[in-house]
Amino acid sequence: MADKKDRKDIICSCTGTTKQKILQLIDDGATDIAKISSATGAMTGCASCDVLIIDLLKEHIKS
């Protein structure tokens, strides 16, 4: 079972996708929400995580 720290780092509660997973994908070259969604399933359920994922992309994509 995930500890409390892991649960609060979840960005997509539908798939259990964590902030760390998304940041790893960005580091590995995922540059848009479609690539992250394809890799994790995030944004395919209720889609309430889309804004959080877009914000992470904006913060961490190197221009």
Summary of the structure (lengths in Angstrom):
residues: 63
radius of gyration: 11.1
end to end distance: 37.8
largest distance: 37.8
contacts: 159
relative contact order: 0.20
helix: 52%
strand: 8%
